[in-house]
Every structure is written in structure tokens, then in C-alpha cells.
């Protein structure tokens, strides 16, 4: 009963926070189902969120409102249009590419900038916001680091540089993926230029949880919930890191409340976790029978299986990616970064996944975005057993 109540309580929390699961579905008066109360902040802030309806933004909105802050959104009103209609103070419509006029004359205590990849977006917003904000918090990425082989990457580690022939202020869509880390570096630099002495940069690793359309973490709860024999990458003791979107969002709001400047790696979990601990931890929150078969990375390479794309969350813990899942978050933890349990993250993600359209739920098991198609998975497992049998006979 405790586990069931835990699950329902998580589902209600999603419904309350994201408007996806009606609270009445489970009977909101059951005290086991009510989300924990959020204490009010010492002082109310006037917060502008650039974006706000994508992935991190909704969690920031809900947490900021619960803390007693006034929230304004600026976006194109295309991703989940009017998602927070009637809940936030204002919804300003515009485009960081070419039209930030809706911000003209507005003043804010703090700006949370979530969607920016191109430095031009920072510059365009600054045409209206420079001199009118007291604190600018920019969401960057740990992909800014140029040498991912370094174990223990911290905020002072070397960062990527754009090739000389790439103009960071020319918006070329393919550059967003090809030079993602380097563009984020230049965007960080533009933030420092436009808001000297009053900026904060948060560098999250893989962000996971409800509303994540990349399916990088969601693949595992969905696949494990489907049951059967599950292909797992390399060795159970390989490291893995990720940050729950709610932990990232809440930390960003608390940085605003503390008026904390500087740069922070926002990485979880608090203590080192292995990919085996993560997968078995996800399995523990499902009721579907299943088992993992761990297949060595060299064989997976032979089969065309790619880390991050097919074996999501995981990267080879040696060579060029040796430090990818061993970065340092000590500074953020000292500043108050907190972490939900893996069970909470897995339950909430799976509960949200079950609210998605049936086509999306089926697509994840075909590896449509990220993850491995179950048919291809069966082929790789069969090839692995055939190789093992041949080696045994030899």
C-alpha cells in the first residue's frame, strides 16, 4: 500500500504541477497523495522567464509561484500555448531571434534564461533588458567543456572555442547542434558582457524528468516497464550522471532568491551512481518482469550501437569520454543544490510518459528519438549469444 500511495502521490504532483493528470482522479483529500508544501521565500521577486513552457520552464514557474514570486513569461506562445494562462502575471509574446519589443520598458528583479543557444539571442533580449534587471541567470550546459576525458571537470575547466570561420551572431540552425557547446560558451560570454557583475551561469548535465522530449532518460523507464530481456551497455559499474529537471528548476529559483552570482555545474546525483544502480533502481519501481543482459561495448560498437543515442544516459568511461559521467558539482552542492531520489525521478517520469499520446508511447520503444528499437535490440542480443556460443565451442 505504501508503494501504491507513493506512486499515486507522485502522479498527483505531476497533475498539480503540469496540468497533465487531474488531481481528482485519485482523490486529492488523501493525505498520502498531496505533494509536500513549498515554504514561501523570505521576499517576493519579480521574475521574468524566457521560455517557460518547454522542459525546465514549467517547473520553474510552478516552484516560483509556490514560493510567492511574481512571474512573467516571454516566448513565442507556440510550445504549449497559454499553458499558464491565468496563473502568471503576464505572458509576453515575442521571438528572441528578431522581436523582443514586448520587453520594452519592463523591469525585473531577475531573469531566468532557459532556451538560449545563440549569443545573438542574449544580445537581442539585452536591447530591452540591459539596465532594467538586477540579476540574470543563464542556463548553459556541461557540454561547454572542451575536453570530456578529464575526470572531475569543474567550473574552471577549459571550454570549447568556435572555429574561426563560424560567426556566432549569424543564426544558422545546423550550427546549434554542430557547435552546441562552443555557442553556449559564447552565449555565456555575451551574458557577462551585457550584465556585468550581476550574472549567474548554471551548467546542467543531462536533464531528466517529466516533459523531456529527448527520451534519453525516459527510454529506460519505458523500456524496463515493457519487460522481457533488456540490453544493457557494457558493465554495471560504469558511472552515470543526470539531474532531475525539478532539482535544476528549484536550484535556479533559489539562486535568484540568494542573489548568488558565478558559475555552477548542476549535476546529480549527490553521490556517485553507476549505470547498474540506475537501471536496477528504475526496475524497482516497475511491476513488470524483466532482466538485463550486459553486453560489452566493443561488441556493441561492432553492431552499430551508439552511446547516448541508442544506449541512452551512458557514455564509455574511458578515452575521449572518460570524464563525461564524472564531473564535479561540489560548488553547486555547497550553494544549496538538492536531489530527489532515483525512485522519485523514475516514478514521475514513467507516470508522465503514460499520459503521452499512444503514438509517442509506442515510438519510444522503436527508438524514434533516442533509445533502441526493440526489434533491433533482439537482433543484437541474438548476435551476442551466437558469438558467445561460437567462442564456447571453439
VEXLUM-481354 format. One record per atom (N, C-alpha, C, O): x, y, z; residue in one letter. Coordinates in steps of 0.02 Angstrom, whole numbers, plus 50000, padded with zeros to 5 digits. Layout:
VEXLUM-481354
XYZa/...
//
This chain:
VEXLUM-481354
500414994050000x/500005000050000x/500435006350000x/500275011249966x/500985006150038x/501425012050040x/501695013649971x/501695019449950x/501915008449934x/502185009649867x/501645012449821x/501785017049782x/501035009749825x/500495012249783x/500345019449798x/500265023549753x/500305021149862x/500175028049882x/500725032649858x/500605038249835x/501345030149863x/501915034049839x/501835035649765x/501945041349744x/501655030549726x/501575031549654x/501015036349639x/501095040849597x/500445035449672x/499875039949659x/500045047049680x/499855051749646x/500385047649735x/500575054349759x/501015057749707x/500945063749695x/501485054049678x/501905056849625x/501495058849565x/501615064149536x/501005054649547x/500575056249489x/500185062549501x/500095066649456x/499935063449562x/499565069449579x/500025075549577x/499825080949555x/500645074649599x/501125080149596x/501225082349524x/501265088349511x/501265077649478x/501315079349407x/500705083149385x/500745088249351x/500125080449404x/499495083749384x/499465090749409x/499255095349373x/499655091749472x/499625098449501x/500125103149470x/499985109049460x/500725100449454x/501245104749428x/501185105949353x/501355111449329x/500955101049316x/500995101549244x/500315101249210x/500275101849148x/499775100349248x/499115100349218x/498985094449173x/498575094849127x/499325088849185x/499265083149141x/498845077549170x/498545073649132x/498815076949236x/498425071649269x/497955074849319x/498195077949366x/497295074249310x/496835077649356x/496925075249427x/496925069249440x/496995079949473x/497075078249543x/496485074149568x/496575069549608x/495885075749544x/495285072349568x/495285064949551x/494915061049581x/495705063049503x/495715056049481x/495865051349538x/495595045849541x/496285053549585x/496475049149640x/496185051349707x/496315048149758x/495795056749708x/495525058949771x/496025063149809x/496405060549849x/496025069649796x/496555073949822x/496555074649897x/497035077149926x/496015072549930x/495985073450002x/496395068250040x/496515068950100x/496595062950005x/497015057950038x/497685061150055x/498045063150009x/497865061650119x/498485065050137x/499105061750108x/499615065050101x/499065055350090x/499635052050060x/499755054349989x/500305053449962x/499245057549958x/499305059549888x/499505066749879x/499705068749825x/499455070849931x/499595077949925x/500345079249920x/500725076449959x/500555083349872x/501265085049867x/501485088849929x/501075092349959x/502115088349949x/502345091950008x/502275099449998x/502375101949943x/502115103150050x/502045110450043x/502715113650029x/503235111450052x/502695119049990x/503295122849974x/503295129150016x/502835133050011x/503805130150059x/503815136150101x/503905142550060x/504225142450007x/503615147950084x/503685154350049x/504395156950055x/504745155750105x/504605160650004x/505265163850005x/505255169650054x/504725172450068x/505845171650080x/505875177350127x/505605183850096x/505315187950132x/505695184650030x/505455190649996x/505215188749926x/505495184249895x/504705192149903x/504435190649837x/504845194249783x/505005200149790x/505005190649729x/505375193449674x/504925194049612x/504445190349603x/505095198949570x/504775199749506x/505205196249454x/505735198849435x/504995190249432x/505415185949391x/505165185649319x/504565184849307x/505625186449272x/505485185349201x/505795178749181x/506395177649193x/505415174449150x/505675168149123x/505645168349048x/505105169049019x/506225167849016x/506245167348943x/506115160048925x/506495155648946x/505595158848887x/505365151948877x/504795150748925x/504285154248924x/504875145648967x/504395144649021x/503885139249009x/503535137149055x/503815136848947x/503305131748933x/503605125448902x/503235121048879x/504275124948902x/504595119148871x/504705113548920x/504255109548933x/505315113048947x/505505107448990x/505675109949060x/505335108149108x/506195114049066x/506385116749131x/505885122149153x/505715122649212x/505665126149106x/505245131949122x/504625130449163x/504525133849213x/504215125549145x/503615124249185x/503765122649258x/503385124749302x/504315119149270x/504495117649340x/504715124049376x/504565124849435x/505065128449341x/505255134849371x/504645139049388x/504595141949441x/504175139249341x/503565143149352x/503195140749414x/503035144749458x/503075134249418x/502695131549474x/503045132749540x/502735134549590x/503695131649541x/504065132449603x/504095139849623x/504015141549682x/504215144249575x/504245151349590x/503575153949616x/503555157849664x/503025151749585x/502365153849609x/502235151249679x/501975154749722x/502425144949691x/502325142049758x/502735145749810x/502535146149868x/503305148449791x/503735152149837x/503485159349847x/503755162949889x/502975161349810x/502695167949819x/502955173349772x/502865179249786x/503275171449718x/503565176249672x/503065178149617x/502595174449603x/503175183849587x/502775186149530x/503145183949467x/503745185249460x/502805180649422x/503125177649363x/502835180449298x/502225180749290x/503275182449254x/503095184549186x/503455179849137x/504035178049148x/503115177949084x/503405173649032x/503505177648968x/503095181848950x/504055176148933x/504165178848866x/504345173048821x/504845169648831x/503925171848770x/504055166448722x/503625167548660x/503265172548655x/503665162948613x/503275163548551x/502565161148557x/502165161848511x/502395158348615x/501735155548628x/501555150048578x/500985149548554x/502065145948562x/501955140448515x/502015133648551x/501645129048535x/502475133148598x/502545126948636x/502045127148694x/502125131148740x/501555122848691x/501015122748741x/500715129848749x/500785132848802x/500385132348698x/500105139148701x/499665140248762x/499255135948780x/499755145948793x/499345148048851x/499355142848907x/498865142048944x/499915139348914x/499985134048964x/499855136549035x/499555133049076x/500075142749049x/499995145549116x/499515151449116x/499555155849160x/499065151649069x/498575157149064x/498185157749129x/497895152849154x/498175163749157x/497825164949219x/498215163449281x/497985164949337x/498815160549274x/499215158849332x/499805163549341x/500015164949398x/500085165949285x/500655170549290x/500415177649281x/499855178949258x/500845182349301x/500655189449298x/500545191849227x/500055195249212x/501015189949183x/500975192049113x/501255186649068x/501705182949088x/500995186249007x/501285181848956x/501445186248896x/500995188348859x/502075187648886x/502305192048833x/502495187848773x/502865182948779x/502255189748715x/502385185848654x/502905189448612x/502855195348598x/503415185748592x/503945188448550x/504405182948528x/504265177048537x/504985184948501x/505445180048474x/506155182548486x/506325188148467x/506565178548519x/507255180548533x/507665181448470x/508185184648471x/507435178448415x/507785179348352x/507725186448325x/508215189348301x/507125189248330x/507025195448292x/506515200348322x/506435205848294x/506185198648376x/505675203348402x/505625202748477x/505265198548504x/505985207148512x/505955207348585x/505605213648610x/505685215648667x/505215216748566x/504895223148582x/504415222648641x/504295227548676x/504125216648653x/503655215948708x/503985216948775x/503645218048826x/504655216748777x/505025217748840x/505185225148852x/505435226848906x/505055229348804x/505245236448809x/504915239748870x/504315239248880x/505325243048909x/505075246748967x/504925242549028x/504715245249079x/505025235949024x/504875231449080x/505485231149126x/506055231449103x/505355230449190x/505895229749239x/505775223449281x/505205221849299x/506325220049297x/506265213749334x/506835213149385x/507375215849376x/506685209549438x/507215208049487x/507705202949459x/508315203449469x/507445198149422x/507865192749397x/507585189949332x/506975189749322x/508025187849288x/507845184549226x/508115177449227x/508695176349243x/507685172649210x/507905165649201x/507885164149127x/507345163749097x/508475163449097x/508535162449025x/508645154949012x/509185152349023x/508115151548988x/508155144348977x/508325142148906x/508725137648897x/508025145248854x/508075142248787x/508685144248746x/508785141548692x/509085148948770x/509595152048727x/510175147448710x/510495144648755x/510295146648647x/510905143448622x/511345148648588x/511955148748599x/511045152848546x/511435157748508x/511565164048549x/511105166648580x/512185166448548x/512335172748584x/511925178648559x/511805183348596x/511715178448496x/511295183848469x/510645184448508x/510365189848515x/510385178848533x/509765179148573x/509875183148636x/509435186948657x/510455182248668x/510615186148728x/510655193548710x/510375197748745x/510995194948657x/511075201948635x/510395205148618x/510265210848636x/509975201348583x/509325204048564x/508895205648624x/508575210948627x/508885201148673x/508495202448734x/508775208248773x/508405212148803x/509445208848772x/509775214148810x/509605221148783x/509665226048819x/509395221548720x/509185228048693x/508635231148735x/508585237248741x/508225226848765x/507675229148807x/507825228448881x/507585232448922x/508215223348899x/508285221648970x/508895224649005x/508885225549065x/509415226348966x/510015228948997x/509855235449036x/509565240049008x/510045235549099x/509895241249141x/509225240849175x/509055245049217x/508825235849157x/508155235149186x/508075228749227x/507525227049248x/508625225149238x/508605219049279x/509175219349330x/509695222349318x/509055216149387x/509555216049440x/509965209649441x/510495209349473x/509735204549406x/510065198049408x/509865194149346x/509275193749330x/510345191149311x/510215187249251x/510505180249260x/511105179449269x/510065175249257x/510285168249266x/510215164649199x/509665164049172x/510775162249175x/510805159049109x/510895151549116x/511365149249149x/510455147649083x/510515140449084x/510955138149026x/510755138548968x/511545135749043x/512025133448993x/512035125848993x/511505122748995x/512625122848991x/512685115648986x/513395113449002x/513865117348993x/513475107349026x/514155104649037x/514475102748971x/515055100748969x/514105103248916x/514405102148850x/514885107848831x/515225107348779x/514925113048871x/515395118548856x/516115116248865x/516565119348837x/516235110948903x/516935108948917x/517255105648856x/516955101348824x/517855107748841x/518185105748779x/518495098848783x/518585095548732x/518665096548843x/519005090148850x/518605085748898x/518695086048959x/518165081648870x/517735077448911x/518095071148936x/517785066948968x/518735070648923x/519115065048950x/519355066449021x/519575061949057x/519305072749043x/519545074749109x/519045072249161x/518455073949158x/519285068449209x/518865066049264x/518845071449318x/519375073749341x/518245073349338x/518175078649388x/518135085649359x/518325090449391x/517875086249298x/517795092849267x/517425097549314x/516905095749342x/517705103549323x/517365108449366x/517285114949328x/517455115449269x/517025119949362x/516845126349329x/517445129949299x/517355134449258x/518055128049318x/518655131349292x/518995127349237x/519525129349213x/518705121749218x/519005117649165x/518955121149097x/518515125349087x/519415119549051x/519415122948985x/518765121848947x/518455116548950x/518555127048910x/517925126748873x/518055126948798x/518595128648775x/517545125148760x/517595124548688x/517635131348654x/517385136348680x/517965131448596x/518015137548557x/517705136448488x/517775131148459x/517375141548463x/517085141148396x/517635141348343x/518135144948352x/517565137648288x/518035138448233x/518035145648208x/517525149148212x/518595147748182x/518665154748161x/518175156748106x/517995162548100x/517945151848066x/517505153548010x/516765153348029x/516335153947985x/516605152548093x/515905152448115x/515745159048150x/516055160748200x/515265162548123x/515045168848153x/514515167348207x/513975165048190x/514665168548270x/514185166848323x/513555170948321x/513065169248355x/513545176348283x/512955180648281x/512545179748218x/512055183348207x/512735174948177x/512325173048120x/511955166648137x/512255161548153x/511295166948135x/510885161448158x/510825156148104x/510405156648059x/511245151048108x/511225145448062x/510995139348101x/511365136948145x/510395136848087x/510105131448128x/510555125448138x/510585122748193x/510915123348085x/511335117348092x/511925118548140x/512205113748167x/512105124948151x/512645126448198x/512435124748270x/512865123348312x/511785124948284x/511555123748352x/511745116748376x/511885115848435x/511755111948331x/511965105248351x/512705104048338x/513055100848378x/512955106648283x/513645105448264x/514135108848313x/514665106048328x/513955114848336x/514395118548381x/514035120448446x/514135125848473x/513625115848470x/513195117348527x/513585119948587x/513425125248614x/514095116248608x/514475118148668x/514825124848659x/514795129148704x/515145125848602x/515505132048590x/515035138048585x/515205143448609x/514445137148556x/513965142548553x/513705144348623x/513605150248638x/513615139348665x/513415140748734x/513965144748770x/513815149148811x/514595143148756x/515145147048786x/515095154248765x/515145158748808x/514995155548701x/514945162448677x/514315165848706x/514335171848720x/513785162048715x/513185164948745x/513325166848819x/513115172148842x/513685162548855x/513885164248923x/514295170748924x/514195175048967x/514745171348876x/515165177348873x/514745183548857x/514885189048883x/514245182748815x/513805188348799x/513395190448860x/513285196348871x/513185185548900x/512835187048963x/513275191249008x/513055196249035x/513905189149016x/514365192949059x/514485199949033x/514565204649072x/514485200748967x/514595207348936x/513985211848947x/514065217748963x/513395209148938x/512785213148942x/512575214649014x/512255219749028x/512745210149060x/512525210849130x/513125210149177x/513145205549218x/513615214549171x/514245213749210x/514115213849285x/513785218349312x/514385208749318x/514345208449391x/513685206149419x/513625205549480x/513185204849377x/512535202849404x/512265196549368x/511665195549364x/512725192349344x/512505186449307x/512705179949342x/513185179649380x/512305174849328x/512435168049353x/512365163249295x/511915164049253x/512805158449291x/512775153249240x/512695146549274x/513095144649317x/512175142849254x/512095135949279x/512235131249220x/511975132149165x/512655126249234x/512845121449182x/512595114549201x/512955110749234x/511985112749182x/511735106049198x/512025100749152x/512245102149096x/512045094549177x/512205088949135x/511555086549103x/511105090649091x/511475080249089x/510855077649060x/510275079149106x/510265077149164x/509775082749080x/509175084549118x/508635079349105x/508505077649047x/508335076749158x/507855071349151x/507215072949189x/507205077349232x/506675069349172x/506055070149209x/505465071449162x/505535070849102x/504885073149191x/504285074249151x/504365079949101x/504705084949116x/504055079249043x/504065083948987x/504705083548946x/504795087648900x/505145078848959x/505765078148920x/505615074648854x/505445068748853x/505665078348800x/505515075548734x/506115072148702x/506045069348648x/506705072348733x/507285068948703x/507265061448715x/507595057648679x/506885059248765x/506815052148782x/507465048948807x/507505042848811x/507965052848822x/508605049848841x/508565045948907x/508825040448912x/508225048848957x/508115045049018x/507455041249013x/507405035549036x/506945044448984x/506285041448981x/506295034548948x/505885030248964x/506765033648901x/506815027148868x/506875021448918x/506565016248910x/507275022448971x/507395016849017x/506775014949057x/506605009049059x/506425019649090x/505795017649123x/505295014449075x/504965009549093x/505245017249014x/504765014548966x/504975007548944x/504555002948941x/505615006648929x/505855000148906x/505814994948961x/505604989248949x/506024996749021x/506004992049077x/505294990149094x/505154984449112x/504834995049089x/504134993749103x/503834988949051x/503344985449065x/504124988748991x/503894984148939x/504094976948954x/503794972248927x/504604975948996x/504794969349018x/505214965448968x/505424968148917x/505324959048984x/505724954748940x/506464955448953x/506684958149004x/506854953148905x/507584953648910x/507804960448884x/507614962448829x/508194964048924x/508374971048910x/509124971548899x/509514969748942x/509314974148841x/510024975148826x/510284981048867x/510004986448866x/510824979848905x/511134985048946x/511854986048923x/512174981348900x/512114992248929x/512764993848899x/513364992148942x/513394994049000x/513824988448914x/514494987548941x/514494984049009x/514374978049013x/514624987849063x/514694984849129x/514254988649180x/514194994749176x/513964985049228x/513544988349279x/513904993649319x/513594998249345x/514564993049325x/514934997849367x/515135004249331x/515445008549361x/514955004949266x/515095011149231x/514715016949263x/514145016049285x/515015022849267x/514685028549301x/514135031749260x/514135031049199x/513675035149293x/513175039049257x/512975045149300x/512975044849361x/512805050549266x/512595056649299x/512005059649261x/511945058949200x/511555062849299x/510985066349270x/510705070849324x/510895070249382x/510265075449304x/509945079949353x/509195080049339x/508985081049283x/508815078949392x/508085079449385x/507895086649370x/508155091249401x/507455087549321x/507265094249299x/506995098449357x/507085104449359x/506655095149405x/506375098849462x/506935101249508x/506885106749536x/507455097349516x/508025099549558x/508385105449525x/508575110149559x/508465105149459x/508775110649422x/508345116949428x/508615122349442x/507695116249417x/507245122149419x/507245125349488x/507295131449494x/507185121249539x/507155123949607x/507805127249627x/507805132349661x/508365124249607x/509015127249622x/509085134049588x/509345138749618x/508855134549526x/508895140949490x/508495146349526x/508735152049533x/507895144649550x/507495149549586x/507825151449652x/507815157349672x/508115146649686x/508445148149750x/509075152349740x/509235156449783x/509415151349684x/509985155749668x/509745162949660x/510085167649681x/509155163749628x/508875170449621x/508705173449688x/508845179349700x/508415169549732x/508235171949799x/508845173949839x/508835178749877x/509385170149830x/510005171549868x/510435176849834x/510935179049861x/510225178849773x/510625183449732x/511345180949727x/511815184649740x/511405174649709x/512055171449704x/512305171849632x/511975169649586x/512895174649624x/513195175449558x/513735170049547x/513895166249593x/513995169749486x/514525164949470x/514275159349426x/513735159749396x/514665154049422x/514525148349379x/514485141949420x/514875140849466x/513985137749403x/513865131649442x/513735125649395x/513305126049351x/514105120249406x/513925113849375x/513345110949413x/513405109549473x/512785109949379x/512185107249412x/512115099949390x/511815098449338x/512385095549431x/512465088549412x/512255084149470x/512405085549528x/511915078749454x/511725073849505x/511955066849484x/512225065949429x/511845062049527x/511585062849595x/512135065349643x/512705066449622x/511945066349706x/512425069049754x/513025064449764x/513595066749768x/512895057949767x/513425052949774x/513505049249708x/513015048449671x/514105046949693x/514205043449629x/513725037649620x/513585033849666x/513465037049559x/513005031649541x/513275027949481x/513585030949437x/513155021549479x/513345017549420x/512735016549376x/512165017349398x/512865014649313x/512315013349268x/511915007249291x/511315006849280x/512255002549324x/511894996849352x/511424998949408x/510854996649410x/511655003349452x/511225005749506x/510625009549477x/510075009049503x/510755013349424x/510205017049394x/509685012349363x/509085013149375x/509915007549324x/509435003149290x/509064998549338x/508454997649332x/509414995749386x/509064991649435x/508614995849480x/508094993549503x/508805002149492x/508375006649529x/507745008349493x/507205008749523x/507785009349427x/507185010449387x/506755004149387x/506145004549393x/507064998449380x/506694992149379x/506304991149444x/505764988249443x/506574993649499x/506254992649564x/505584996249570x/505174994449613x/505455001249527x/504825004849532x/504305002249483x/503745004849479x/504484997049445x/504004994049398x/503794987249424x/504134984249467x/503244984749399x/503004978149420x/503074973049364x/502854967249371x/503394975049309x/503454970649251x/504064966149256x/504614968749269x/503994959649248x/504584955249249x/505064956949192x/504854958649137x/505704956549207x/506194958049156x/506894956749184x/506994956349244x/507374956149138x/508064955249160x/508534958749112x/508384959649053x/509114960749139x/509614964249099x/510144959349074x/510344954749110x/510354960349013x/510934956848986x/511454962148968x/511344966348925x/512024961849002x/512544966848994x/513014964648938x/513314959248941x/513054968648886x/513444966948827x/514034971748821x/513944977848825x/514654969148813x/515254973348811x/515224978648756x/514944977448702x/515504984348770x/515504989848723x/515834988248657x/515564990148605x/516404984748654x/516694983248589x/516204979448543x/516194980748483x/515814974848571x/515334971248529x/514764975848507x/514544975548450x/514534980048553x/514014984848534x/514244989448478x/513854991048433x/514874991448480x/515154995448426x/515114991748359x/514924994548308x/515294985348361x/515274981348300x/514564981048272x/514474980548211x/514074981448315x/513374981048295x/513074987848276x/512484988348260x/513484992948278x/513244999648260x/512835003048315x/512475007748301x/512905000648377x/512535003648433x/512935009648458x/513535009148470x/512595015248465x/512935021448485x/512755023248556x/512185022848577x/513265025448595x/513115028048661x/512715034448656x/512755038048606x/512315035848707x/511925042048710x/511325041748664x/510775044048681x/511425039048603x/510865038648555x/510455032248566x/509845032648573x/510775026548566x/510425020248575x/510445017848647x/509935015948676x/511035017948676x/511115016448748x/511105023148785x/511635025948801x/510515025648798x/510435032348825x/510715032948895x/510765028048931x/510885039148914x/511195040948978x/511925038748980x/512335042249010x/512095033148950x/512765030148956x/513255032948904x/513075034248847x/513875033748926x/514445035148882x/515025030748903x/515085029148962x/515465028648857x/516045024548875x/516475028148928x/516665033948917x/516635024848984x/517005028149038x/517765027949028x/518135027349076x/517985028548966x/518695028648951x/518795032348886x/518305033748850x/519415034048870x/519555037748809x/519285044748811x/519315048148863x/519025047048755x/518805054048747x/518225055848792x/518115061748806x/517845050848816x/517265052248859x/517355049648930x/516865048448966x/517975048648950x/518115045849017x/517825050049073x/517615047349125x/517805056649063x/517545061049116x/516825063149108x/516565067049148x/516505060649055x/515835063049038x/515335061949094x/514885066149104x/515395056549130x/514935055049184x/515275055449252x/515065052349301x/515815059349256x/516185060049318x/516355067349331x/516915068949353x/515885071849317x/516005078949326x/515885080949399x/515585077149438x/516115086849416x/516115089049486x/515565094249497x/515525099249461x/515145093149548x/514605097849564x/514675100549635x/514185102949664x/515275100149663x/515365102049734x/515165109349747x/514885110749800x/515295113749701x/515135120849711x/514385121849717x/514145125449760x/514005118649672x/513275119349674x/512985116149737x/512525118949767x/513255110449756x/513005107149817x/513125111649878x/512695112149922x/513705114849880x/513845119449935x/513385125449935x/513245128449987x/513135127249875x/512675132949868x/511945130949879x/511505135249875x/511815124549893x/511135122549910x/510775118049860x/510175116949867x/511135115449810x/510815110749763x/510605104449801x/511005101449837x/509985102449792x/509715096449825x/509485091549771x/509415093249713x/509385085249792x/509245079949744x/508665075649767x/508625073649825x/508215074349721x/507695069349732x/507995062449726x/508545061549701x/507625057449750x/507855050649744x/507765048149672x/507355050749635x/508155043149654x/508075039949589x/507365037149582x/507065037649529x/507105034249636x/506425031449633x/505915036849616x/505465035649576x/505985042849645x/505535048349630x/505585050349557x/505085051049523x/506205051149533x/506305053049463x/506015047849416x/505675049649368x/506145041549429x/505905036249385x/505145035749386x/504835035149334x/504845035949446x/504115035449451x/503775041249415x/503305040249376x/504025047249427x/503715053149398x/503785053149322x/503315054849285x/504375051249298x/504485050949226x/504035045749194x/503735047149141x/503975039949223x/503545034749196x/502815036749198x/502435035549151x/502605039949253x/501905042249258x/501755047349204x/501225047049172x/502215052049192x/502115056949138x/502105053449070x/501685054849028x/502575048849060x/502605045248996x/501935041948980x/501735041648922x/501605039349031x/500965035949020x/500395040749003x/499865038548981x/500505047349012x/500005052148992x/500105054448919x/499675058048892x/500655052448888x/500785054548819x/500315051048771x/500055045748787x/500215053848712x/499815050448661x/500095043448648x/500695042348652x/499655038848632x/499855031948621x/500415031348569x/500865027248576x/500375035448518x/500885035048465x/501575036648492x/502065033548472x/501625041448538x/502265043248568x/502505037748614x/503105036248616x/502045034648650x/502245029148694x/502515023248654x/502985019948675x/502225022048597x/502465016648554x/503125018448519x/503555014248509x/503185024848501x/503775027048464x/504415026348505x/504945024948478x/504365027348571x/504965026948613x/505265019948611x/505865019148617x/504845014848604x/505095007948601x/505335006148531x/505585000648520x/505255010648484x/505555009948418x/506185014148411x/506495014348358x/506365017648466x/506965021848463x/506885027648416x/507365029748384x/506275030248410x/506135035348360x/506545041748372x/506765044948324x/506635043648434x/507035049648451x/507705047548479x/508225048848449x/507695044248536x/508295041148565x/508085034548596x/507495033448610x/508555030148606x/508405023448629x/508485018448573x/508655020248517x/508355012148589x/508475006748541x/507825003248523x/507435001248567x/507705002548459x/507114998948435x/507124991848464x/507644988448461x/506564989548490x/506554983048522x/506704977348473x/506994972248493x/506524978148410x/506694973048361x/507454972748351x/507754967348347x/507754978648345x/508484978848338x/508824976248401x/509334972848397x/508544977848458x/508804975348522x/508834967648521x/509334964748541x/508294964548499x/508264957248497x/508794954448449x/509084949148462x/508904957948393x/509414955748345x/510114956048375x/510514951448366x/510254961448411x/510914962248441x/511024956948495x/511564954048500x/510514955648535x/510574950548587x/510684943648556x/511094939748580x/510324942148502x/510414935748468x/511124935048440x/511424929748445x/511384940548412x/512064940448386x/512574939448442x/513074935948433x/512444942448499x/512894941748556x/512894934448581x/513424931748597x/512314931448586x/512284924448607x/512614919848556x/512944915048575x/512534921448492x/512854917348441x/513614917748446x/513974912848438x/513864923748458x/514584924648466x/514834920948527x/515354917548526x/514464921648583x/514664918248645x/514664910648636x/515104907248662x/514164908148600x/514124900948588x/514704898648545x/515014893448558x/514864902448493x/515424900748449x/516084900748486x/516514896448474x/516174905548531x/516784905948570x/516834899948617x/517374897248628x/516254897848644x/516244892148689x/516414885748653x/516774881448680x/516164884948591x/516294878848554x/517024878648530x/517314873248522x/517304884748519x/518004884848497x/518474883048553x/519084882848543x/
//
